C-alpha cells in the first residue's frame, strides 16, 4: 500500500458469478482516503449483486474524480438503479455533482457523515504530539478496530480529517436542488459533523431519509456498526428498485396484547 498523496485509480467489485446484477453504486471517498479503504463495504454490497465502484478522493483532484464518476455512469453495460454515494467530503461532492446537473441521471444519493460548516462543528482539530494527534483522529473516524488497522496501513493521509472543506463545496451540495431520493447515514456520536447540526441539511431535500447509527462516529460506513450500515444501504437499494417513491418492503407491525 502507498500513502494517499495523489489521485488514485478507481477500484470495483462485481456481483457473484451466476447472479444477475441489481444496480450500480459509485462511491466517493472522504478527505485523504484511498479507494481501497472501502473494500469491506464494497464486497458486502457486491455480495448482494450490486456493482460497486470506488473512485478517487476529490479533494486531491476534482477533475479526476468527476471523470471517473461520469465514465462509470456512462458505461454501456451500466445496470440501474444508478446510485451516487459519498462519505465525508465525498458526500458533499456527490451531492454537488447531482445538484449541479453534472451527474443528471443518478437515481438516488447515499450520503454518509455529511460535513456541516465549521461554525456548526465543535472545532475539530488534533493537537499535541503526532502520535496523540493520530490516536485522536482514529477515535474521531471509527470505532472499528479492524478499520483502524486499515487506516494505519496508509490507506489514509494522517490529519486529513481536520483539513478545511474546499471552498464552495458546502454551497454546491444544496440538497434543496437534489430531486432524486436521498439516504443519509450519520453516526449518532459524530464529533466532526454533529447529528444535531446535520438534520437541517437533510430537511431541505425534497425527498430524504436520515438514519442515525447508534455508537457510530464520523465514518458511518466503517464503524463497529458497519454491518448495520451496509444492511441499511441494501434495504434502501431494494426499495429503490421498486420505484422512486421508496415504498416500504419490510414493515414492523405494532402488536398490542388483547387487541389482535
C-alpha positions in Angstrom: 0.0 0.0 0.0 1.1 3.6 -0.6 0.3 6.8 1.1 -2.6 8.8 -0.3 -0.5 11.5 -1.9 -2.1 11.7 -5.4 -5.2 10.8 -7.4 -5.8 7.1 -7.2 -7.2 4.5 -9.6 -10.8 3.5 -9.1 -11.5 0.1 -7.7 -14.5 -2.1 -8.3 -16.4 -5.1 -7.0 -19.0 -7.0 -9.0 -21.9 -9.3 -8.4 -21.1 -13.0 -7.6 -20.9 -15.4 -10.6 -24.3 -16.7 -11.6 -26.3 -13.8 -10.2 -27.9 -11.0 -12.3 -26.7 -7.5 -11.2 -29.3 -5.5 -9.4 -27.9 -2.0 -9.7 -24.7 0.2 -9.5 -23.2 2.1 -6.6 -20.5 4.7 -7.3 -18.7 5.7 -4.0 -16.7 8.9 -3.5 -14.3 8.7 -0.5 -13.6 11.4 2.1 -10.7 13.6 2.9 -7.3 11.8 2.4 -8.9 8.4 1.8 -7.8 5.8 -0.8 -10.4 3.9 -2.7 -9.1 0.6 -1.2 -10.3 1.7 2.2 -13.8 0.8 1.1 -13.0 -2.8 0.2 -15.1 -4.3 3.1 -18.1 -2.1 2.3 -17.8 -2.7 -1.4 -17.5 -6.5 -1.1 -20.5 -6.6 1.2 -22.7 -4.6 -1.1 -21.5 -6.6 -4.1 -22.4 -9.8 -2.4 -26.0 -8.8 -2.8 -25.4 -8.4 -6.5 -24.9 -4.7 -6.8 -21.9 -3.4 -8.7 -19.7 -1.1 -6.6 -17.1 1.4 -8.0 -15.0 3.5 -5.6 -13.3 6.5 -7.2 -10.5 8.8 -6.2 -10.6 11.4 -3.4 -12.0 14.6 -5.0 -10.0 16.8 -2.6 -6.9 15.6 -4.4 -8.3 16.2 -7.9 -11.9 17.2 -8.6 -11.3 16.7 -12.3 -10.1 13.1 -11.9 -12.9 12.1 -9.6 -15.5 13.7 -11.8 -14.1 12.0 -14.9 -14.1 8.6 -13.1 -17.7 9.1 -11.9 -19.0 10.2 -15.3 -17.2 7.3 -17.1 -18.8 4.7 -14.8 -22.2 6.4 -15.1 -21.9 6.4 -19.0 -20.7 2.8 -19.3 -22.6 0.8 -21.9 -23.2 -2.1 -19.5 -24.5 0.2 -16.7 -27.1 -1.6 -14.5 -29.7 0.6 -12.9 -30.6 1.9 -10.5 -27.5 4.2 -10.5 -26.8 5.5 -7.1 -24.1 8.0 -6.3 -22.7 7.7 -2.7 -20.1 9.5 -0.7 -18.5 9.7 2.7 -17.4 12.9 4.5 -16.3 15.4 1.8 -17.1 12.7 -0.8 -20.7 13.1 0.4 -20.6 16.8 -0.3 -19.0 16.3 -3.7 -21.6 13.6 -4.6 -24.4 16.0 -3.7 -22.8 18.8 -5.6 -22.5 16.7 -8.8 -26.2 15.9 -8.7 -27.3 19.3 -7.6 -25.4 21.0 -10.4 -26.5 18.6 -13.0 -23.0 17.2 -13.8 -24.5 13.8 -13.0 -28.0 14.3 -14.0 -29.2 10.7 -14.4 -28.5 9.4 -10.9 -31.5 7.6 -9.4 -30.6 8.3 -5.8 -27.9 9.5 -3.4 -26.4 7.8 -0.3 -24.6 10.3 1.9 -22.5 9.2 5.0 -21.1 11.6 7.5 -22.1 14.6 5.6 -20.0 17.5 6.9 -21.5 20.7 8.2 -19.9 24.2 8.1 -17.1 24.7 10.6 -19.2 27.1 12.7 -21.7 24.3 13.3 -19.0 21.8 14.3 -17.3 21.7 17.7 -14.0 22.9 16.3 -12.3 19.6 15.5 -8.6 19.7 15.2 -6.0 17.3 16.6 -3.2 18.8 18.6 -0.3 17.6 20.8 2.3 15.1 19.6 2.0 13.4 16.2 1.1 10.1 17.9 -1.5 11.7 20.2 -3.0 13.5 17.2 -3.2 10.3 15.2 -4.9 8.5 18.1 -7.5 11.3 18.3 -8.1 11.1 14.6 -8.6 7.3 14.8 -11.2 7.8 17.5 -13.0 10.5 15.6 -13.0 8.4 12.4 -14.1 5.0 13.5 -14.9 2.7 16.4 -14.0 -0.4 14.5 -10.5 -1.9 15.4 -10.3 -3.7 12.0 -11.0 -0.5 10.1 -8.5 1.4 12.3 -5.9 -1.2 11.2 -6.7 -0.4 7.6 -6.2 3.3 8.3 -2.8 2.5 9.8 -1.8 0.8 6.6 -1.5 4.2 5.0 -4.8 4.0 3.2 -5.5 7.5 4.5 -3.4 10.6 4.8 -2.9 11.4 8.5 -4.5 14.6 9.7 -6.7 14.9 6.6 -9.9 14.6 8.6 -9.2 18.0 10.1 -8.4 19.8 6.8 -10.9 22.6 5.9 -13.6 21.6 3.4 -12.7 23.1 0.0 -14.3 26.5 -0.8 -17.8 26.3 -2.3 -18.4 22.6 -1.5 -21.0 23.3 1.2 -22.9 25.7 -1.0 -22.6 23.4 -4.0 -24.1 20.5 -2.1 -27.5 22.1 -1.9 -29.9 19.3 -1.1 -32.8 21.5 -2.0 -31.7 21.2 -5.6 -31.4 17.4 -5.5 -34.5 15.8 -6.9 -33.7 12.1 -6.6 -34.3 10.4 -3.3 -31.5 10.7 -0.7 -30.5 8.4 2.1 -28.4 10.0 4.8 -26.3 7.8 7.2 -24.9 9.5 10.2 -23.1 8.5 13.3 -25.0 9.4 16.5 -21.7 10.1 18.1 -20.1 12.0 15.2 -17.9 14.8 16.7 -16.7 16.1 13.3 -20.2 16.7 11.9 -22.7 16.6 14.8 -26.0 14.9 14.1 -27.9 17.8 15.7 -26.4 20.1 13.1 -26.8 17.9 10.0 -30.6 17.4 10.3 -31.5 20.8 8.8 -29.4 20.0 5.7 -31.5 16.8 5.0 -34.7 18.6 5.9 -34.1 20.9 2.9 -34.2 18.0 0.4 -37.4 17.2 -1.5 -37.1 13.5 -0.6 -34.6 12.5 2.1 -34.4 9.9 4.8 -31.8 10.4 7.6 -30.7 7.3 9.6 -28.6 7.8 12.7 -26.4 4.9 13.7 -26.0 4.3 17.4 -22.5 4.0 18.7 -21.1 5.3 15.4 -18.6 8.2 14.9 -17.9 10.1 11.7 -17.3 7.3 9.3 -20.8 5.9 9.3 -19.9 3.2 6.8 -16.9 1.9 8.6 -17.6 1.8 12.3 -18.1 -1.2 14.5 -21.7 -1.0 13.3 -20.6 -1.4 9.6 -22.9 -4.4 9.1 -26.0 -2.3 10.2 -24.9 0.5 7.9 -24.4 -1.9 4.9 -27.8 -3.5 5.6 -29.5 -0.1 5.7 -28.0 0.7 2.3 -29.1 -2.6 0.9 -32.7 -2.1 2.1 -32.7 1.4 0.6 -31.4 0.0 -2.8 -34.0 -2.8 -2.8 -36.8 -0.3 -2.2 -35.4 2.0 -4.9 -35.5 -0.9 -7.4 -39.3 -1.0 -6.9 -39.6 2.7 -7.7 -38.5 6.2 -6.7 -41.3 6.5 -4.1 -39.4 4.1 -2.0 -42.3 2.1 -0.8 -41.6 0.0 2.3 -40.9 -3.7 1.8 -40.4 -4.8 5.4 -43.0 -3.3 7.7 -42.7 -3.6 11.5 -46.2 -4.4 13.0 -47.2 -2.9 16.3 -48.7 -5.6 18.4 -51.0 -4.8 21.3 -51.9 -7.8 23.5 -55.6 -8.3 23.8 -56.4 -6.2 20.6 -55.5 -8.7 17.9 
